[in-house]
Amino acid sequence: MADRAHRLKLLLDRQLNLDSWGKPGFSPFNKVLLFLILASIGLFTLETEPGIDGAWLDAIDIVNQLILCVFGIEFLLRLWASGETQGVTGLAGRSRYAGRFWLVIDFLAFGPELLLIGLLSVGVGVPISVEGLKAIRLLRLLKLARFVPAARMLVEVVQSVWRQLVTSFVASATLVYLAAVGVYYTESGANPENFGSISQCLWWAVVTLTTVGYGDVYPITALGKTFAGVIALIGVGIIALPSGIIAGAFMERLETDRREATKTE
């Protein structure tokens, strides 16, 4: 029995995990998953057509629920078969494995919608409309990234530099707050309508540091304008920082892949 379960897990692992397939292209099961993801996009688009109603909408809803069930079963099978090549054993190990990025994406493809449907079916009030429930299906689009090599590479690159990105985000958030405090003290007396509190100034700080600059809120005093100019210049560098981190890591990954490809030739 144990040997049969082992062979079944190995088969499922080869079908589910792209790295375990060992052949060009996708496994048959992954091809089905890819088709279902694309079908979800098509069905979501059809649901917004005015001419689609009545029995057609009911049929689309049934198909969507079937797709939802398939994604749920796929998630459970991944957890069950993960130990064969991922080195995952026991309940605790599988719980940690479920927290990995791609498993979280797989859960988002069915989990939130399934939870909301379950709550609605038992009569629990949920602060979301039917259209909002349908829009949650767009989370299934995230699964598409698993099947796109460039998207997988980008995700892996971001994962490799997430600490630097968090540092960059903290620095940006700190600067936004300091900019809001600074413009509050320089403008609140002359322009209380737009800069009467630090919370009001936060909007200005965000659009200025991100170089969006809608122009609906702006300083009117000489000191405020000078401060705003400095903040705008700093904002250019702040916005470029995470882009530079990702671009540098991406180029390093491409260079590594190129070297490995050269060695294998």
PyMOL commands that set and color helices and strands:
alter all, ss='L'
color gray80, all
select helices_A, chain A and resi 2-16+18-21+28-47+55-81+83-86+90-98+101-108+111-121+130-147+149-160+162-187+192-195+198-209+222-264
alter helices_A, ss='H'
color red, helices_A
deselect
rebuild
show_as cartoon
